């Protein structure tokens, strides 16, 4: 696969690098990479790899563009709101580098379609935003013998590593079991600064190129941690490949893909995937709350920043971390014991954690608002801000 004069001119600034050369550029041109997720991480990965001259890029994402995406997903624009994310990136790449072939997959990756899609590519980038997809991608890549470049970003921090590379560990070697669903937070819940996803996505791109070019010191068996607040990087060593790993071990228990939503106890999506840890008598609909006319307290457990964005009438802000640490004013705590207490959050997840804590640990009978403020907007007040 020779380089054209046009390609030599386009990639000349990287071809002259000692670690690339004409031979390396040919390898990039002949390679195919699947990017799972067309969001905050997938956008910088896509643009960087297209710019570098990867021959074929596969982009997989089921979702359409929303205005909340635009602060960090910089390949999309205001004019593309409501349109397919994968098609938006395909159009961007067509304008950036028409020599790159782009294959779009507008589907939710699952156990039925993962192997069929992944087998077509040389390596895979995990730019997803949920635990179930991480396990699915890991197992599929092990079964298909593909290297997996994994990244994540949340708030002001990010991390990245390379799994299943040569004799390095896979994701299950490090995390054999998924975390409890109530402890998992994504950028939709915890927030993220757009520049953080840009940093991690660019670093993932770098590792893709290093793997393709067979460079030394690929980030396998190591985890890179980035703290944007202090602008600091550190790398920690991960455990070696586990001989008893369920999927990549000597005698694996997992030889085909499983139901990962069931395994993780959470949806393979960053949409409003509702936690469900309370009994029905500990929850009320937003309609029932609106019609409740007795004296009561409404506790909003969102952060102070979120509470400043919007709030329901008479709501009292006690951020979830403070509530779970029992940092509640004593007078308010006594009032909570005397009155009916309702708890609200953004999407109805943290409110359940709060209600469970209040009911079980503090003896305060409380109920959460199902679906949180999102449900209030969709059901009660269309003009109430949603974010």
C-alpha positions in Angstrom: 0.0 0.0 0.0 2.0 3.0 -1.3 1.6 6.6 -0.3 0.5 9.1 -2.9 2.2 12.4 -3.4 -0.8 14.1 -1.8 -0.5 11.8 1.3 3.2 12.4 1.6 2.5 16.2 1.7 -0.4 15.8 4.1 1.5 13.6 6.6 5.0 15.0 6.0 5.3 16.6 9.5 4.8 13.2 11.2 6.5 11.1 8.5 9.8 12.8 9.3 9.5 11.7 12.9 12.1 9.0 13.7 9.4 6.7 15.1 7.1 6.8 12.1 8.7 7.3 8.7 7.2 6.1 5.4 6.9 2.6 6.7 4.9 3.7 9.8 2.6 5.9 7.7 1.8 3.0 5.5 0.9 0.9 8.6 -1.4 3.7 9.8 -3.0 3.8 6.4 -3.6 0.1 6.4 -5.1 0.0 9.8 -8.7 0.0 11.0 -9.9 1.2 14.4 -13.3 0.9 16.1 -14.2 3.8 18.3 -17.0 2.9 20.7 -18.7 6.1 21.7 -19.1 9.4 19.7 -19.1 11.7 22.7 -16.6 13.5 24.8 -13.8 11.0 24.3 -14.9 9.7 20.9 -14.7 13.2 19.3 -11.0 13.9 20.0 -10.1 10.3 19.3 -11.9 10.4 15.9 -10.4 13.7 14.8 -6.8 12.8 15.9 -6.9 9.4 14.2 -8.4 10.8 11.1 -5.8 13.5 11.0 -3.0 11.0 11.5 -4.2 9.0 8.5 -5.7 5.8 9.9 -7.2 4.1 6.9 -10.5 3.0 8.3 -12.4 4.3 11.3 -15.5 2.7 12.7 -17.7 4.8 14.9 -20.4 3.2 17.1 -23.0 5.2 19.1 -26.8 4.8 19.3 -27.4 8.3 20.4 -28.4 11.7 18.8 -26.9 15.0 19.6 -28.3 17.1 22.5 -27.4 20.6 23.5 -25.8 19.3 26.8 -23.2 17.5 24.6 -21.7 20.5 22.9 -19.4 21.9 25.7 -17.2 18.8 25.3 -18.2 17.0 22.1 -16.5 19.4 19.8 -17.0 17.7 16.5 -20.8 18.4 16.8 -22.4 21.8 16.3 -25.6 23.6 17.2 -27.0 22.9 13.7 -26.6 19.1 14.3 -28.7 19.0 17.5 -31.1 16.1 17.1 -29.1 14.4 14.5 -27.0 11.2 14.7 -23.7 11.4 16.5 -22.0 8.9 14.3 -23.2 10.7 11.1 -22.1 14.0 12.5 -18.5 12.7 13.1 -18.6 11.0 9.7 -19.4 14.4 8.1 -16.6 16.1 10.1 -14.0 13.6 9.0 -15.1 13.8 5.4 -14.2 17.5 5.5 -11.0 17.0 7.5 -9.6 14.0 5.6 -11.5 12.5 2.7 -9.0 9.7 2.3 -10.2 8.1 5.6 -13.0 5.5 5.2 -15.6 5.9 7.9 -18.0 3.1 8.8 -20.9 4.1 11.1 -22.8 1.9 13.4 -25.8 3.6 15.0 -26.7 0.9 17.4 -26.4 0.2 21.1 -23.6 -2.3 21.4 -24.7 -5.5 23.1 -23.9 -9.2 23.4 -25.7 -10.0 20.1 -23.9 -7.5 17.8 -20.5 -6.9 19.5 -18.5 -9.7 18.0 -19.8 -9.2 14.5 -18.8 -5.5 14.6 -15.5 -5.8 16.5 -14.0 -8.6 14.4 -13.8 -6.2 11.4 -11.3 -3.9 13.1 -7.7 -4.2 14.1 -8.1 -2.6 17.6 -10.8 -1.0 19.7 -11.1 2.3 21.6 -13.4 2.4 24.6 -14.8 5.9 24.7 -18.0 4.8 26.4 -19.5 6.1 29.6 -20.9 3.1 31.5 -19.7 0.0 33.3 -21.7 -2.6 31.4 -20.2 -1.5 28.1 -16.7 -1.7 29.6 -17.2 -5.3 30.6 -18.8 -6.1 27.2 -16.0 -4.5 25.3 -13.3 -6.2 27.4 -14.7 -9.7 27.0 -15.4 -9.2 23.3 -11.9 -8.0 22.7 -10.4 -10.9 24.6 -12.5 -13.4 22.6 -11.5 -11.7 19.3 -7.9 -11.1 20.4 -8.1 -7.3 20.0 -6.2 -4.7 21.9 -8.5 -2.3 23.9 -7.5 1.3 24.6 -9.7 2.4 27.5 -10.3 5.9 28.8 -12.7 7.7 31.2 -13.2 11.2 32.4 -15.2 12.6 35.2 -15.4 16.1 36.8 -11.8 17.4 36.7 -10.1 14.0 36.4 -9.4 11.3 33.8 -7.6 8.0 33.4 -6.5 5.7 30.6 -4.9 2.4 30.1 -4.4 -0.3 27.4 -6.0 -3.8 28.0 -5.3 -7.1 26.4 -2.1 -6.0 24.8 0.5 -8.8 24.2 0.6 -10.5 27.6 -0.8 -7.7 29.6 -3.9 -7.8 31.8 -7.5 -7.3 30.7 -10.2 -5.2 32.4 -11.4 -8.3 34.3 -7.9 -9.0 35.6 -8.1 -5.7 37.5 -11.8 -5.6 38.2 -13.2 -9.1 38.4 -16.6 -7.9 39.7 -18.5 -4.8 38.9 -19.0 -2.1 41.6 -22.4 -1.7 43.3 -24.7 0.3 40.9 -25.3 3.0 43.6 -21.6 3.8 43.7 -21.2 4.4 40.0 -21.2 8.0 38.7 -20.9 9.2 35.1 -20.5 12.7 33.7 -24.2 13.1 33.3 -24.5 12.8 37.1 -21.2 14.2 38.3 -20.3 16.6 35.5 -17.1 16.9 33.5 -15.0 19.7 32.1 -14.8 19.5 28.4 -11.0 20.0 28.4 -10.6 16.9 30.5 -12.2 14.7 27.8 -10.0 16.4 25.2 -6.9 15.5 27.2 -7.9 11.8 27.7 -9.2 11.4 24.2 -5.9 12.7 22.8 -3.9 10.4 25.0 -6.0 7.5 23.8 -5.3 8.5 20.2 -1.6 8.4 21.0 -1.8 4.9 22.4 -3.7 3.7 19.3 -0.9 5.0 17.1 1.8 3.5 19.3 0.1 0.1 19.2 -0.3 0.2 15.4 3.4 1.1 15.0 4.5 -1.4 17.6 6.3 1.2 19.6 7.8 0.4 23.0 6.3 1.5 26.3 2.6 1.1 25.3 0.5 1.9 28.4 -0.3 -1.7 29.1 -0.1 -2.9 32.7 -0.1 0.7 33.8 -2.8 3.2 34.6 -2.3 6.9 33.7 -4.2 9.3 36.1 -4.7 12.9 35.2 -5.8 15.6 37.6 -6.9 18.7 35.7 -7.2 20.8 38.9 -3.5 20.5 39.6 -2.5 19.8 36.0 -0.6 16.7 37.2 -0.1 13.3 35.7 0.9 10.1 37.5 1.2 6.5 36.4 0.6 3.5 38.6 1.5 -0.1 37.9 -1.4 -2.5 37.6 -1.4 -6.1 38.6 -0.1 -8.6 36.0 -2.5 -10.7 33.9 -4.3 -13.1 36.2 -4.0 -16.8 35.4 -7.4 -17.4 37.0 -9.1 -14.5 35.1 -12.7 -15.5 34.1 -12.1 -14.4 30.5 -8.4 -14.3 29.7 -7.1 -16.9 32.2 -5.7 -20.3 31.5 -9.1 -22.0 31.9 -11.6 -19.2 31.3 -15.2 -19.5 32.6 -16.5 -17.0 30.0 -16.2 -18.3 26.5 -19.1 -16.3 25.0 -20.7 -13.0 25.7 -23.2 -12.7 28.6 -25.9 -10.3 29.6 -23.8 -7.4 30.9 -26.7 -5.3 32.1 -27.7 -8.1 34.4 -24.1 -8.8 35.4 -23.5 -5.2 36.3 -27.0 -4.4 37.6 -27.2 -1.3 35.4 -28.0 -0.2 31.9 -25.5 -0.1 29.1 -26.4 3.5 28.4 -25.8 6.9 30.0 -29.4 7.9 29.6 -31.8 8.1 32.6 -31.1 4.6 33.8 -33.1 4.6 37.1 -31.6 3.1 40.2 -34.2 1.0 42.1 -33.1 0.2 45.7 -36.2 1.3 47.6 -39.5 -0.3 48.3 -42.6 1.1 46.6 -43.9 2.6 49.8 -40.7 4.7 50.1 -41.3 6.4 46.8 -43.8 8.9 45.3 -44.5 10.2 41.8 -44.0 13.8 41.1 -47.8 14.0 40.5 -48.5 12.7 44.0 -46.0 15.1 45.5 -47.5 18.1 43.7 -50.9 17.1 45.1 -49.6 16.6 48.7 -51.0 19.6 50.7 -49.8 18.7 54.2 -46.9 20.4 56.1 -43.7 18.7 55.0 -40.0 19.2 54.2 -38.5 18.9 50.7 -34.8 18.0 50.8 -32.8 18.6 47.6 -29.6 16.5 47.7 -28.0 17.9 44.6 -24.7 19.9 44.8 -24.8 23.6 45.7 -23.9 24.5 42.1 -26.8 22.4 40.8 -29.2 23.8 43.4 -28.3 27.3 42.1 -29.4 26.4 38.6 -32.9 25.6 39.6 -35.0 24.4 42.5 -38.5 23.6 43.5 -40.4 26.0 45.9 -39.4 25.7 49.6 -36.7 23.1 48.9 -33.8 22.8 51.3 -30.4 22.0 49.9 -28.4 19.3 51.7 -25.9 17.9 49.2 -25.8 14.1 49.2 -22.3 13.8 50.5 -23.2 15.9 53.5 -26.3 14.0 54.2 -24.6 10.6 54.0 -22.0 11.9 56.4 -24.8 13.0 58.8 -23.7 16.6 58.5 -27.3 17.9 59.1 -28.1 20.8 61.3 -29.5 19.5 64.6 -32.6 21.7 64.5 -33.4 20.6 61.0 -32.8 17.0 61.9 -35.4 17.3 64.7 -37.8 19.0 62.3 -37.3 16.1 59.9 -38.4 13.7 62.6 -41.6 15.5 63.2 -42.7 16.2 59.6 -43.2 14.3 56.4 -40.0 14.4 54.4 -39.6 14.1 50.7 -36.2 13.9 48.9 -35.5 15.0 45.4 -32.4 15.0 43.1 -31.8 15.5 39.4 -32.9 12.1 38.1 -34.1 10.1 41.1 -30.9 8.2 41.9 -29.1 10.1 44.7 -32.5 10.7 46.3 -32.9 7.0 46.8 -29.5 6.7 48.5 -30.5 9.6 50.7 -33.9 8.1 51.6 -32.3 4.7 52.5 -29.8 6.5 54.7 -32.4 8.6 56.4 -34.8 5.7 57.0 -32.3 3.1 58.1 -29.6 5.1 59.8 -31.4 8.1 61.3 -34.9 6.7 61.8 -36.4 9.5 59.7 -39.3 8.4 57.5 -38.8 9.9 54.1 -39.7 9.2 50.5 -38.0 10.1 47.2 -39.5 11.7 44.1 -39.4 9.1 41.4 -37.5 10.4 38.4 -36.4 13.5 40.2 -36.4 17.0 38.6 -36.3 15.5 35.1 -39.6 13.9 35.8 -40.9 17.2 37.2 -40.0 18.9 33.9 -41.4 16.2 31.7 -44.6 15.7 33.7 -45.5 18.8 35.7 -43.7 21.9 34.4 -42.3 22.0 30.9 -40.7 25.4 31.6 -38.7 24.1 34.6 -35.0 24.0 33.5 -33.5 20.6 32.6 -29.8 19.8 32.4 
